[in-house]
Amino acid sequence: MNKNFRRKRILVTGGAGFLGSHLIDRLLERGDEVLCVDNLFTGDKSNIDHLAGHPRFEFMRHDITFPLYVEVDQIYNLACPASPIHYQFDPVQTTKTSVVGAINVLGLAKRVKARIFQASTSEIYGDPTVHPQPEEYWGNVNTIGPRSCYDEGKRCAETLFFDYYRQHRLDIKVVRIFNTYGPRMHPNDGRVVSNFIIQALQGAPITIYGDGNQSRSFCYVDDLIEGFLRTMDSGPDMPGPLNLGNPSEFTIRELAQQVIDLTGSKSTIVEMPLPQDDPRQRQPDITKAQAELGWQPQTPLREGLAKTIEYFEGIIRRNALPAERLIP
Ligand SMILES: NC(=O)c1ccc[n+]([C@@H]2O[C@H](COP(=O)([O-])OP(=O)(O)OC[C@H]3O[C@@H](n4cnc5c(N)ncnc54)[C@H](O)[C@@H]3O)[C@@H](O)[C@H]2O)c1
């Protein structure tokens, strides 16, 4: 090994979750040391079980709304429940995780001079009046609705990141993630891809909210994680925010149909009332990520869905589907 090589020690908050666990796999694969911090609110040890005993991996059960003192070179801040069912379960804690959590990890980054990455979200655009959404769009967000704990919490976290950038010259990277799917999504989080797949695999009716003509874009997890790594490795003059997602749009009804085709299910499609503040359309403008990172999603929806279906088939086969719709 080159004697000048010093492997990086990287903190991933929310590392036992869906995206965090995939990110950790990639970091370990390329030789980094990883400290995974998670309070296991929506994350699960099963997502990181395969790393037990790995010499460069460490897990710490900790809630990021409390300060953390560790020595690291880089921080990926992913801790936050991401699906409406989960973030509305304890909305005050959701806002605390985004805001107080951001203050804690930013303070840590400042102290140890670490580069720090924030997993922000397309939800900061709210119910957008501009389509597709470029990073310059300021959003259309309800401050007092049931989704506000997440949307406004994430918006405030972005504000904090940019204030630390300007005020303390912290090396920040902010990405706005659009709908991502893949293996290790929480089976019961009510997100559309996992919902449809489980319903199809169980031969239950596939529930779509509204008429199903609302559109979404779905990014496969491997593509997103590639975007995370390229963002983190980009020059210090690129704080973001950067949209990461797949611009190919599908209606919810088309998604349901693809899942039915791929699983060979006999499920029918049924319509349910649209939840409050549900955006009609969401599509990333990824021009900036393409130009600055040379990044764009590579995985076609059908291919990503097939891998995700395989994962859920495994869970159902092992009888490991959580019984309850709600969490701890
Ligand atoms: N998956 C998506 O499509 C998507 C879209 C936009 C943004 N994001 C963002 O990406 C990040 C990861 O999302 P995900 O889909 O992996 O969700 P997830 O729920 O699977 O992962 C979040 C992780 O954070 C942990 N966590 C929650 N509160 C915590 C706290 N206070 N302290 C420590 N750990 C805590 C959870 O236990 C979980 O392991 C989140 O910040 C989310 O807002 C995800």
Ligand as a Chemical Component Dictionary entry (heavy atoms), coordinates in Angstrom:
data_LIG
# 
_chem_comp.id                   LIG 
_chem_comp.type                 NON-POLYMER 
_chem_comp.pdbx_formal_charge   0 
_chem_comp.three_letter_code    LIG 
# 
loop_
_chem_comp_atom.comp_id 
_chem_comp_atom.atom_id 
_chem_comp_atom.alt_atom_id 
_chem_comp_atom.type_symbol 
_chem_comp_atom.charge 
_chem_comp_atom.model_Cartn_x 
_chem_comp_atom.model_Cartn_y 
_chem_comp_atom.model_Cartn_z 
_chem_comp_atom.pdbx_ordinal 
LIG N1  N1  N 0  -35.455 7.188  0.418  1  
LIG C1  C1  C 0  -35.839 8.281  -0.204 2  
LIG O1  O1  O 0  -36.502 8.206  -1.246 3  
LIG C2  C2  C 0  -35.436 9.641  0.320  4  
LIG C3  C3  C 0  -35.900 10.770 -0.371 5  
LIG C4  C4  C 0  -35.534 12.011 0.091  6  
LIG C5  C5  C 0  -34.713 12.144 1.187  7  
LIG N2  N2  N 1  -34.296 11.053 1.844  8  
LIG C6  C6  C 0  -33.455 11.259 3.026  9  
LIG O2  O2  O 0  -32.419 10.312 3.081  10 
LIG C7  C7  C 0  -32.164 9.949  4.436  11 
LIG C8  C8  C 0  -32.238 8.435  4.584  12 
LIG O3  O3  O 0  -33.538 8.008  4.213  13 
LIG P1  P1  P 0  -33.937 6.474  4.131  14 
LIG O4  O4  O 0  -34.870 6.328  2.999  15 
LIG O5  O5  O -1 -32.734 5.645  4.205  16 
LIG O6  O6  O 0  -34.827 6.355  5.449  17 
LIG P2  P2  P 0  -34.716 5.320  6.660  18 
LIG O7  O7  O 0  -35.851 5.603  7.561  19 
LIG O8  O8  O 0  -34.557 3.939  6.145  20 
LIG O9  O9  O 0  -33.345 5.742  7.333  21 
LIG C9  C9  C 0  -33.239 6.776  8.276  22 
LIG C10 C10 C 0  -32.360 6.273  9.404  23 
LIG O10 O10 O 0  -32.199 7.319  10.356 24 
LIG C11 C11 C 0  -32.346 6.753  11.670 25 
LIG N3  N3  N 0  -32.760 7.831  12.569 26 
LIG C12 C12 C 0  -33.943 8.505  12.585 27 
LIG N4  N4  N 0  -33.928 9.439  13.544 28 
LIG C13 C13 C 0  -32.707 9.364  14.140 29 
LIG C14 C14 C 0  -32.094 10.075 15.208 30 
LIG N5  N5  N 0  -32.729 11.060 15.850 31 
LIG N6  N6  N 0  -30.835 9.725  15.562 32 
LIG C15 C15 C 0  -30.172 8.722  14.938 33 
LIG N7  N7  N 0  -30.708 8.022  13.926 34 
LIG C16 C16 C 0  -31.959 8.344  13.533 35 
LIG C17 C17 C 0  -33.391 5.667  11.497 36 
LIG O11 O11 O 0  -33.361 4.708  12.527 37 
LIG C18 C18 C 0  -32.983 5.089  10.150 38 
LIG O12 O12 O 0  -32.030 4.069  10.263 39 
LIG C19 C19 C 0  -33.169 10.690 5.294  40 
LIG O13 O13 O 0  -32.565 11.842 5.830  41 
LIG C20 C20 C 0  -34.244 11.082 4.311  42 
LIG O14 O14 O 0  -34.893 12.264 4.696  43 
LIG C21 C21 C 0  -34.647 9.796  1.442  44 
# 
loop_
_chem_comp_bond.comp_id 
_chem_comp_bond.atom_id_1 
_chem_comp_bond.atom_id_2 
_chem_comp_bond.value_order 
_chem_comp_bond.pdbx_ordinal 
LIG N1  C1  SING 1  
LIG C1  O1  DOUB 2  
LIG C1  C2  SING 3  
LIG C2  C3  SING 4  
LIG C2  C21 DOUB 5  
LIG C3  C4  DOUB 6  
LIG C4  C5  SING 7  
LIG C5  N2  DOUB 8  
LIG N2  C6  SING 9  
LIG N2  C21 SING 10 
LIG C6  O2  SING 11 
LIG C6  C20 SING 12 
LIG O2  C7  SING 13 
LIG C7  C8  SING 14 
LIG C7  C19 SING 15 
LIG C8  O3  SING 16 
LIG O3  P1  SING 17 
LIG P1  O4  DOUB 18 
LIG P1  O5  SING 19 
LIG P1  O6  SING 20 
LIG O6  P2  SING 21 
LIG P2  O7  DOUB 22 
LIG P2  O8  SING 23 
LIG P2  O9  SING 24 
LIG O9  C9  SING 25 
LIG C9  C10 SING 26 
LIG C10 O10 SING 27 
LIG C10 C18 SING 28 
LIG O10 C11 SING 29 
LIG C11 N3  SING 30 
LIG C11 C17 SING 31 
LIG N3  C12 SING 32 
LIG N3  C16 SING 33 
LIG C12 N4  DOUB 34 
LIG N4  C13 SING 35 
LIG C13 C14 SING 36 
LIG C13 C16 DOUB 37 
LIG C14 N5  SING 38 
LIG C14 N6  DOUB 39 
LIG N6  C15 SING 40 
LIG C15 N7  DOUB 41 
LIG N7  C16 SING 42 
LIG C17 O11 SING 43 
LIG C17 C18 SING 44 
LIG C18 O12 SING 45 
LIG C19 O13 SING 46 
LIG C19 C20 SING 47 
LIG C20 O14 SING 48 
# 
